[in-house]
Amino acid sequence: MKKDQNLELIVRLRKELHNNPEMSMKEVKTKRILMDFIKTRTKSLEIADMGLWFYVLKKGKDHSSPIAFRADYDAVTCADGCPRHLCGHDGHSAVLAGFSLWLDTARLEKDVYLIFQPGEENGRGAAICSALIEEKSIAEIYGFHNIPGYACGAVILLNHTFACASTGLEIKFLGKQSHAAYPENGVNPANAIAEIIRSLNEAIQEKHKGIVLGTVIGIEAGSHSYGVAAGEGTMRLTLRAEYQDEYDAFVAKIEKKAEELASDSGLAVEISRIEEFPATINDKECVDRLHKAAQKMNRRIVYPDEPFRWSEDFGYYLQKTRGAFMGIGCGVDHPALHTMEYEFEDEIIESVIEMYKGIALFR
C-alpha cells in the first residue's frame, strides 16, 4: 500500500477513536478498534491480548535487547462525567497503529514491541503494562506527547526530567463539632488546615535543585450553619516536583506535618495519595538518538529551559529500563490540552512515524 494511502487510513482511525472516547481503564471498544485495525492490515506481526491492554511484536534477526514504543488510548473524563479525547491519546494510539503498518514489511536487526496502554490519565495503566519491560528484557522504550504552543512538527527534547512527578493528596481531619458560642467544647480542624497551607508555602519557598510546587485544589470544612463550629474538614492538594528524590521528600514532609498537627490538636487524620505519577526521566543516549533522527528529517529541535510541570505515567517504564519521551509540537496557536476546543493535529502523524522508523532502524 502506498504511503499516502496508509496516512489516510491512520487519519481515519484517529477520527474513529476520537468519536468513541472511553474512561481510563474502561477502554473496551477503543482496544478492539485498534487490535482489529492491526490484525486486518498486517501479516508478520504477533498480537498479544493482555486483557485491559495489548502489545504487538515484530521479530528481528536478533532477539536480545529489544526496543519498545508505547501509546496510551484513554480519554479525559470531564466535569460532566463524560469522556472526551482532549489530550490527544486518540492520536498517540493511531500513530503507533500506523507505525505497525511499516513494521509489517520492515527488516529489523532487533525485536520491536508496541505497547498499547490504558489508563494514563489516572496513572494506573503504565504501572500494569511496565511489567512487560522485565518479562521481555526490553532494553529501551520510546514514546511521545503532542504539545500545543510549539511549531507544528517541532521535536521537543529534554535530557533529564521531561515531566514532573506528582500526586493528589487528600487530608481529612476528624474532630468534634460544637456550638459556635462554645468552641472550646469541640475540636475544630480549621487551624490545622490553615497550618498545612502555611507549611506548604514555606516548603515551596525553600531552596531546591528543581521545580517543587504545591497547589491547593479544594477545602471543605463545617457547614452553612453559623451556630455550629466545624468538626471535620478535608483539604485536597496537588504536589509535584522535577526530581524524584525532592518529590518523595516533599510529599513525606506534608504528610508528616498533617500527622503532627492532628496529634497536637486532638484530631484524627486520614491521608490518601490519589493518581500518583513518578517523574519521567529521560536517558541522555536515547535522547541523542531522537535528536539524530530529527536532524535527518530536518525537523526543528527544541530543548525547553525546564521540564513540563504536568505528569506522564511513562515514568513507570523509565524506572525499569532506559528510554526517552519526546514532545511533538502541534501548533503555536493550537488549543491547549484538556480544553473543550482541543483536538489532535493530524498533520504531525507522519512526523512521529518517521521518527519511530529512525529509532527502529538505528540498530
N, C-alpha and C positions, 0 to 999 in steps of 0.2 A: 504493500500500500504506500502511496506517495506521502511525502512529509506533510503537505498542506491538507490532505485528507485525514491524516492522523490528528492534526491540530483541530480540525473541525469536529472530530469525534470527541476529543478531550474537552473542548469548549461545551459541547452538547452535554457531556457527562457532568461537567461542573454546574451547569444550569439545572440539570435534573436533581442533583444533590441540593442545590440552593433552594429548590422548591419543595424539598422533603426534609426539612431540618428535624433533628431529634435531640432530646436532652442527653446530657452526659451519662454514660453507662447504660443507655437505653436505645442505642443506635442500631436497632434490628434491621430496619429497611435500608438504611444507609450502607451497612455492611453487605447486605445481599446485592444491592445495586453495584457496588464496587467489585465484589467477587464475580458476579455474572459478567461484568464488562471484561475482566481479565480472562476468565475461563473461555469465553466465546471468541476471543481475538488473539489468543496466544496458543502455542503448541509445546514449547520446550520448558515452560515454567511449572514448578511444583507449587501448589497452593495448600497451605495447612490451616484448617479451621480450628481456632482455639477457643471457640465459644463466644466470648464478648469481643474478640478481635481475631485477626488472621495475619499470616505472613506469606510472602512469596519468595521462592528460591530459584535463582538462576545459577546453575552449576558452571564453574570454570574448570580449567585444567588442573589447578592446584587447590585442594580443599582445605589447606591450612590458612590461618589468618584471614578469614572472610571479612568483608565490609558490609555495612548496612546503611539503609536510608529509611527515614521514618516520616510518616504523615499522620496527623490527627484528623478525626472526622466528626466530632460532636459540635453542636451549635450552642450559642449563648442562650441561657434561659433568662428572659426579660422580666420586668417588673410585673407584667400581667400574667406571668406563669407560662407563657408560650415560648418555644424555642425558635430562634432565628439565626441565620448564618451572618452574624455581624462581626466576625473575627477572621473570616477567610478560610476556615477549615475545609469548606467545600472545595476551594481552590487548591489547598495543600494536598488533599487526597486525590483530586483529579489529576494533578501534576504527577504524583507517584504512580497512579494507574497508567498515565500516558507514558511515563518512563518505562513501564513494563513492556510496552509495545516495541520499544527499541531494544530492550534487553532480550526479547524473544529471539531475535536473529543475530545478536552480538556474539562475538567470540572473545571470551574473557580469560584472563590468567587466574583470577581468584573468584571464589563463590561470592555472590551478591544476594543479600537478604533485603526485602522490602517489608517494613513493619507498618501495618495499618492499625492505628491505635484509637481506642475510645477515650472518653473522659479526660481531656486535657484541661478543660475549664475548671474542674474541681480538683485537679492534681492527682486523681486516682488511677488514670489509665497507664501512664508510664511506669508506675510502681509495680503494676502487674506484668506489663509487656517486657520490662527490662530483664526479667528472668531469662529471656532468650539470649542475652549477651553472654551469660556464663554457660548456658546449656550448649551453645554453638561455638563458644570461644571466639566471639566476634572481636576483631582487633580494632576496628574503627567504625564510627557511626556519624552520619551527617543528617541535617535537617534544615528547614528554613521557615521564616515567617514573613509574610507580606507586611510592609510598613509604610503607611501614609506619611507624607511630609518630606519624602525624598524623591528625587527624579525617577521616573518610571524605568525600571530595569537596572537601576544602580545597585551594586553589590555592597552590602553593609557588613563590615567585619570588625571583630574585637578580639584581641589576642588573649585576654584572660576572661573576666566575667562578662557574659553577654547580657544576661538578665538576672535581676536580684533574687535572693532568697526571700520568702515571705510567708506569713501565716496570719489568718484571722485569729484573734484571741478574745474569747468571751469570759468575762469575770463577773460572777454573780455573788453578791454579798447578801447573806441572810441574817437579819437582826430581829428586832422586836418592835412592833407597831405600838404607838401610844397616842394619847390625846396631845394635840399640838400645844396646849397650855402647860403640859407637864412632860416636856421632852426627856427629863431625867429618868422617867419611868420606862423609857424604851431604849432601843439600840438602833440608832439611825445610821444607815450606810453612806449618807451624803458626804461626810467628811473624808471617809476612806476613798470614795470615788474622786473627790477633789484632789486628794493627795496623790493618787495614781496619775492623774493628769499632770500635776506638778512634777512628779518624778519622771514621767515620760519626757516632758520638755527638757528637763535637766540632762537626761541621758542622751538626748539628741544633740545637745549643745556641747557635749564632751568631745575631746579630740579623737578622731577616728582615722583609720587609713583609707576608708572608702565611704560610700553612701550609707547612712544609717537614718532611717525615717520611721516615725510612728504617727499614725493618723487615727483620730477619734472618729469612729463610724456612727456610733449612736449611744445614747444613755437613756435608761428608763429607771425611774425611782418614784415611789409613792403614787399618789392619785390626784384627782381634781378636788378632793375634799380638803378644804383649808383648815378643818379642825382635827385632822389626823396627820401625825408625823410618820414619815416613811419607815417601813420596817424591813424592806428589801430593795435592792437595786441591782441593775445589770448594766455593764458597760461593754461595748464592743470596739475593739481596736484592730487596725492592721499594722503589723510590724514588718519591716523589710530592711535588708542590708546587702551591700555589694559583695562582702566577703563572708563565707560560710561561718568562720570562727566568730566574727563580730556579730553575725546574726544569732548564733547559738547563745552567746553571752548576753546579748540584748534581751532576747526573749526570756531567758532564765532570770535576768535581773528584775524584769517587770513581774514575772510570776512570783518570785521570792518576796518582792515588795508587797504584793497583794496578800500573801500568806501572813507576813509580819503584821500588816495593818489589821487584818482580821483577828489575829491573836491578841493584839494590843487593845482592840476595841470591843472584844466580846462578840465578834461576828463569826458566823460560819462562812466559808468561801468555797465556791465551785469554779474551777478553771478548765476551759476547753480550748484546744487548738483546732482550728477549722480551716480546711483547704490549705494544707502546708505544702510549700514548694521549696526544694533545695535551690541553691544558686546554680545557674547554667554556666559552667566554667569551661571555656574552650582550651584545647591543646594547640600550642603555637604551630607545631609542624603541620597539623591538619588545617589550621587557618592559612598557612603558607600555600597549601595545595589548592585551597579555594581561590586564593589570590592569583596564583598562576593560571588557573582555569579561567578566571575572569579576564586576565590580561590577554589570553589567547583569543577571547571573544571581543576584545576591545571595549569592554564594559567599564563604565565609571566605577571606581572603587572608593568607598568612603569608610574612614575609621573615626567614629564618634569620639568625643572627648571623655565621655563617661558611659557606663553601661545603661541599658534601659531599666527603668525603675520597676516596670511590670515583671511578672514572673512567668515562667515557662517550665512545664514539667519534664522537658528534655533533659534537665539536670539530673534526673534519676539514672538515665543511660550513662551520662558522663561520670557518674560515681563508680561505674563498673568497667568502663573502658575509655580510651581516649577518642576524641572526635571534635566536631565543630558545628556550631549552629550559626547560620547567617541570616541576614535580612535582605529582602529584595524590595527596593522602592517601588511603590505603586502610584506615584504622582505627588508632586509638591502640594497641590490643592485638593487631593483626594480626601473625601470624608474620613473622619477619624474612626479607628476601631471602636467597636461596641456602641456605635451610634446608629439610629434608625436609618440614616442616609447611606450607610456603608454597604458596599458590595465588592467582592473580589474583582480585581482588574485582570481580565483575560489576556491582556497584552503581554503580561510577564510570564505566561505559561511556558512559552518556548525558551525563554532565557534560563529558567530554572532547570528545565530538562537538559539543555546544553551544558550547564554547569555540572549536573549529575553525571552526564556522559564523560566529561573531562576527568572527574574523580574516579569513575569506574575503570577508565582506560589508563589511568596514571600508572598502574602496575604493569 
